[in-house]
Amino acid sequence: MFRSLAALVLALAATSTALVPQHAAHRRRHSTYVPRTTQYKLVEQYKGHSFFDGWDFFTDADPTHGNVNYVDGAAASKLAYVQDDGTVVIAVDDTSDVAAGGNRNSIRISSKKSWERGLFIADIYSMPHGCGVWPAYWSLGSGKDWPQAGEIDIIEGVNNNMQNQVTLHSGAGCVLEKTTNALSNLLGTTCESSNGNNAGCAWQQKGNNTFGHLFNMQAGGVYAHTLESDGIAVYFFERDNIPADITAQTPDPSTWGTPTALFPNTQCDIMSHFLAQNLIFDITLCGDWAGPAYEGSGCPGTCASAIANKTNFALAQWKIASVSVYQ
C-alpha cells in the first residue's frame, strides 16, 4: 500500500475544501461517461462465516510506516472474526497496553483471487475512524514493481475525516482528464506515481456521510466500482438508497447515474496500467498520512501519544456485510 505521499500532498485537501480546484474549465464542459451495458453475473462472494477463507493475511512491515504489527494466526483471530449474525469484523487491538509511539496489532487482508476486470460491490455497515486511524479498502495489481501494475483506492481517509477520497496510482502515461464529470471534487489529475511523488489522481467526495462517524451512524452503505477497458468508475450509495438491482444481485451500473468518482480511458489506457487486481482491507495507525495530518484534525496531543490510549481504538473496526464480484 504505497499511498503515503497522497497523504502528504492531499492531507489538507482531505480536511478542507479550500484546495479543491475551482477552475472555470471544470464548469464549462464535461466528458460524458455512459457505462457500457454489461450483463454482470456473480462470480465470487465473500460473506458470513466463510468470509476469511478467501483472503490472505499480510504480515510484513507496513509500507506506509504506520504504528502497527500486521498479524495472522492466533493473534489475528482476536481482531478478524465473524459475529453470530454473519457480520465480518476487522479491527485494531484496543485491549493491550502499548507505549507511546509503539505498534499495535492490526489486520491487513488481501483476496486470494485477482481480477482483470469486473464489478466489485462492498456492502459495509461501518468503517474504522478516530484520532490516529487510517483505514482503506483498495486493490493492487501484482507482477510488477509498484505502481506499474496499478492501485485503486476506493475508501480511504484519516483521523476524523468525514469525506472519502478515491485515488488511482499508476505508471507513466496515465492522466485523469480535467473535464471528467463526477459527483465528487477533483483533487489531482496525474495518476503516475513514484516513491518521491505519489499523490496520484484523486476525487474527494462531498458528503460528510461518506467516511467515518456519519457513515457509520447511517448503518453504512455500498461502495461499488467497475474496472473495465473504458474506465474505472466508483459509486457510493447510502444504506437507504441502495439500488434494487444490487439487492437483487442483478446489478446494472448503466442505470446508476453519474459516478461518484470516474477515471475514463480518454487519457489513460486502463487495461495496460491496471493489471489483475487483488482486493484489500487494512487499518494502519499514524504513518505517512494520519501522522502528518493529526494536528490539523482536531485531535489531542500527538499521534504517537494516541497510540498509547487503547480506548482511542474502540471504533477502529470494519464491519462488513459482504463483498461481491461480478463479471
Number of C-alpha atoms within 10 A of each C-alpha: 16 20 24 22 20 22 24 19 17 23 22 17 18 26 20 12 13 10 14 17 13 11 9 8 10 14 10 8 12 14 13 12 19 14 20 11 10 13 12 16 14 16 10 14 17 20 20 18 15 12 19 19 11 15 18 15 20 17 14 10 12 18 12 18 16 25 25 22 22 24 21 20 9 9 14 20 12 16 20 25 18 20 12 9 9 16 19 25 19 26 25 29 25 21 12 12 13 17 14 15 16 15 19 25 23 28 25 27 24 21 18 14 13 16 18 15 19 20 24 22 22 21 22 22 22 25 26 28 27 21 28 32 32 26 24 23 21 22 23 23 24 17 9 10 10 19 25 21 21 27 30 24 21 23 20 23 26 33 28 23 25 22 25 25 28 26 27 32 30 28 20 15 12 25 22 23 20 16 15 18 23 23 18 20 21 26 23 23 19 21 27 23 26 19 12 8 14 23 28 29 24 26 24 27 23 16 14 14 20 24 25 27 20 16 23 22 11 14 15 25 24 22 22 24 24 22 23 20 17 19 18 23 23 24 21 22 17 16 17 10 10 16 17 10 13 16 9 8 13 14 22 17 26 14 12 16 13 19 23 23 27 27 30 23 18 15 12 21 16 21 18 14 22 28 21 19 23 21 22 22 18 24 27 30 34 27 23 20 28 27 24 18 26 24 16 12 20 11 16 11 11 17 25 20 15 24 27 19 16 16 14 16 23 15 19 28 25 26 22 24 21 19 19 18 21 20 18
